[in-house]
Amino acid sequence: MRVVVTRPRDQAGPLVRRLEELGHDVVECPLIEIESLPGAVEVEGYDWVIVTSPNGARELVERASGELPNVAAVGPGTAETLRDLGVEPAFVPRVSSQDGLLAEFPRSAGRVLFAAAQGARRRPIEVLGADFVALYTTRLVRPTHPPEGDLVVLASGSAARSFAELDVDIPAVTIGPQTSEAARAAGLRVLAEAETHDLDGLVGAVNRLASA
């Protein structure tokens, strides 16, 4: 199966290798770039910091000023990135979405810092009464030529919206419900969603479709 991978070029390697090892033909088509925003992340005085993506996890650990408090990770991929960086997440919701976080996160958590991308959804911040810090911004990238493939793998809502603007008819595999929602809203066909919202889940979803 010919699979289009849309992750930023400096982050696509593990997914590309896994898919190629399983015999798939991979087309790399990065559609977003992550740009760090300047400044340290002040965590002093907070009881919790919430991060919502692997990019956010990396930015937080690299730029935190002071000792990190309890860290909540939205999803296993974010939790795995934190562990790789030496931080054990204190909370990971069973449902890997911001809505899942809101349903399970303790309301008596104390002072909370929500650390995410610029332009992040405001609802979780407002419901939790959290402070917000923007760690990075996402810039859309346009390929020189539209990609060709049997499937496109989408790991974020930004990638889904960027891919939709290419106006190519390639069905999608997504990393989770929020990405699926963004993809469908942008007019894309979602054939499968990762059962676990991480690299293993994406690879497994592609393989299930290939077998079918």
C-alpha positions as CSV (number, residue, x, y, z in Angstrom):
1,M,0.0,0.0,0.0
2,R,1.2,3.5,-0.8
3,V,1.0,5.6,2.3
4,V,1.3,9.4,2.5
5,V,2.9,10.6,5.8
6,T,2.3,14.2,6.6
7,R,4.3,14.7,9.9
8,P,7.0,17.3,10.0
9,R,10.1,16.0,8.4
10,D,12.2,16.0,11.6
11,Q,9.5,13.9,13.4
12,A,8.4,11.5,10.6
13,G,11.3,9.1,10.8
14,P,9.9,6.5,13.3
15,L,6.6,6.3,11.5
16,V,8.2,6.1,8.1
17,R,10.6,3.3,9.2
18,R,7.8,1.2,10.8
19,L,5.6,1.4,7.7
20,E,8.5,0.6,5.3
21,E,9.5,-2.4,7.5
22,L,6.0,-3.7,7.0
23,G,6.3,-3.5,3.2
24,H,4.4,-0.3,2.6
25,D,5.6,2.3,0.0
26,V,5.9,5.6,1.9
27,V,5.5,9.1,0.4
28,E,6.7,11.8,2.7
29,C,4.7,15.0,2.4
30,P,5.2,17.2,5.5
31,L,2.3,19.7,5.8
32,I,3.1,21.5,9.0
33,E,6.2,22.9,10.7
34,I,6.4,23.5,14.5
35,E,7.9,26.8,15.5
36,S,8.8,27.3,19.2
37,L,7.7,30.5,20.8
38,P,10.3,32.4,22.8
39,G,10.7,32.5,26.6
40,A,10.9,30.1,29.5
41,V,7.8,28.3,30.8
42,E,7.2,29.5,34.4
43,V,5.8,26.5,36.4
44,E,6.5,27.9,39.9
45,G,3.4,27.9,42.1
46,Y,1.3,25.5,39.9
47,D,0.0,22.1,41.2
48,W,-0.5,20.7,37.7
49,V,0.7,21.3,34.1
50,I,-1.4,19.8,31.3
51,V,0.2,19.1,27.9
52,T,-1.8,18.0,24.9
53,S,0.8,16.7,22.3
54,P,4.3,15.3,22.0
55,N,5.4,18.7,20.7
56,G,4.1,20.3,23.8
57,A,5.7,17.7,26.0
58,R,9.1,18.4,24.4
59,E,8.7,22.2,24.7
60,L,7.7,22.0,28.3
61,V,10.5,19.8,29.5
62,E,13.1,21.8,27.6
63,R,11.9,25.2,28.7
64,A,10.4,24.8,32.2
65,S,11.7,27.3,34.7
66,G,11.9,25.5,38.0
67,E,10.9,22.0,39.1
68,L,7.9,20.6,37.3
69,P,4.8,19.9,39.3
70,N,2.4,17.0,38.5
71,V,2.2,16.7,34.7
72,A,-1.0,15.5,32.9
73,A,-0.7,14.1,29.4
74,V,-3.6,14.0,26.9
75,G,-3.0,10.7,25.2
76,P,-0.4,7.8,25.3
77,G,1.8,9.4,22.6
78,T,2.2,12.5,24.8
79,A,2.8,10.4,27.8
80,E,5.4,8.3,26.0
81,T,7.3,11.5,24.9
82,L,7.3,12.7,28.5
83,R,8.7,9.4,29.7
84,D,11.4,9.5,27.0
85,L,12.4,12.9,28.4
86,G,12.6,11.5,32.0
87,V,9.2,12.8,33.3
88,E,6.6,10.3,34.5
89,P,3.1,11.7,33.8
90,A,0.9,11.8,36.9
91,F,-2.3,11.6,35.0
92,V,-3.4,10.2,31.5
93,P,-7.1,10.1,30.8
94,R,-8.6,6.8,29.6
95,V,-10.2,8.6,26.7
96,S,-7.4,10.2,24.7
97,S,-8.9,13.6,24.0
98,Q,-9.4,17.0,25.6
99,D,-13.0,16.0,26.3
100,G,-11.7,12.8,28.0
101,L,-9.4,14.9,30.1
102,L,-12.2,17.1,31.2
103,A,-14.4,14.1,32.1
104,E,-11.7,12.6,34.3
105,F,-9.4,15.3,35.6
106,P,-9.9,16.1,39.3
107,R,-11.7,19.4,39.9
108,S,-9.9,19.9,43.2
109,A,-6.5,19.8,41.5
110,G,-5.4,23.2,42.7
111,R,-3.7,25.7,40.4
112,V,-3.4,24.4,36.8
113,L,-1.3,25.6,33.8
114,F,-2.5,24.5,30.4
115,A,0.5,24.4,28.0
116,A,-0.3,23.9,24.4
117,A,-0.1,25.3,20.9
118,Q,-1.0,28.9,20.1
119,G,-4.7,29.0,19.2
120,A,-5.6,25.9,21.4
121,R,-9.2,25.2,22.2
122,R,-10.4,27.5,25.0
123,R,-13.0,25.2,26.5
124,P,-10.7,23.0,28.6
125,I,-8.9,26.1,29.9
126,E,-12.2,27.7,30.9
127,V,-13.7,24.6,32.4
128,L,-10.7,23.9,34.5
129,G,-10.1,27.6,35.4
130,A,-6.5,27.1,34.2
131,D,-3.9,29.6,33.2
132,F,-2.7,29.2,29.6
133,V,0.8,29.4,28.0
134,A,1.4,29.0,24.3
135,L,4.5,26.8,23.7
136,Y,4.6,26.8,19.9
137,T,2.8,27.7,16.8
138,T,2.0,25.5,13.8
139,R,2.8,26.8,10.3
140,L,1.2,25.1,7.3
141,V,3.6,23.9,4.5
142,R,2.6,23.4,0.9
143,P,4.2,20.6,-1.2
144,T,5.6,21.4,-4.7
145,H,3.3,18.7,-6.2
146,P,0.2,17.1,-4.7
147,P,1.0,13.6,-3.3
148,E,-0.3,10.4,-4.7
149,G,-1.2,7.4,-2.6
150,D,-3.7,4.9,-1.3
151,L,-3.9,6.3,2.2
152,V,-2.9,9.5,4.1
153,V,-1.9,9.3,7.8
154,L,-3.0,12.3,9.8
155,A,-1.7,12.9,13.3
156,S,-3.2,16.3,14.1
157,G,-6.1,18.6,13.2
158,S,-3.7,21.0,11.6
159,A,-2.4,18.3,9.2
160,A,-5.9,17.4,8.3
161,R,-6.9,20.9,7.4
162,S,-3.7,21.4,5.5
163,F,-4.2,18.2,3.6
164,A,-7.8,19.1,2.7
165,E,-6.6,22.3,1.0
166,L,-4.5,20.2,-1.5
167,D,-7.8,18.9,-2.9
168,V,-6.7,15.4,-3.6
169,D,-9.0,12.4,-3.2
170,I,-7.0,10.2,-0.8
171,P,-8.8,8.6,2.2
172,A,-7.3,9.1,5.7
173,V,-6.2,7.2,8.8
174,T,-6.2,9.4,11.9
175,I,-4.5,9.3,15.2
176,G,-7.6,10.0,17.3
177,P,-11.1,11.4,17.6
178,Q,-10.2,15.1,17.5
179,T,-8.2,14.6,14.3
180,S,-11.0,12.6,12.8
181,E,-13.4,15.4,13.6
182,A,-11.2,18.0,12.0
183,A,-10.6,15.8,8.9
184,R,-14.3,15.2,8.4
185,A,-15.1,18.9,8.9
186,A,-12.6,19.7,6.2
187,G,-14.3,17.3,3.8
188,L,-11.9,14.3,4.0
189,R,-12.9,10.6,4.1
190,V,-11.8,8.9,7.3
191,L,-11.4,5.2,6.7
192,A,-9.9,4.3,10.1
193,E,-8.9,5.7,13.5
194,A,-6.0,4.5,15.6
195,E,-7.2,2.3,18.4
196,T,-4.4,3.7,20.6
197,H,-3.6,7.3,19.9
198,D,0.1,6.8,19.2
199,L,2.6,5.4,16.7
200,D,1.6,1.8,17.3
201,G,-2.1,2.7,16.8
202,L,-1.4,4.5,13.5
203,V,0.7,1.6,12.1
204,G,-2.0,-0.9,13.3
205,A,-4.8,1.0,11.6
206,V,-2.8,1.1,8.3
207,N,-2.1,-2.6,8.5
208,R,-5.8,-3.4,9.1
209,L,-6.8,-1.5,6.0
210,A,-4.0,-3.1,4.0
211,S,-5.2,-6.6,5.1
212,A,-8.8,-5.8,4.2
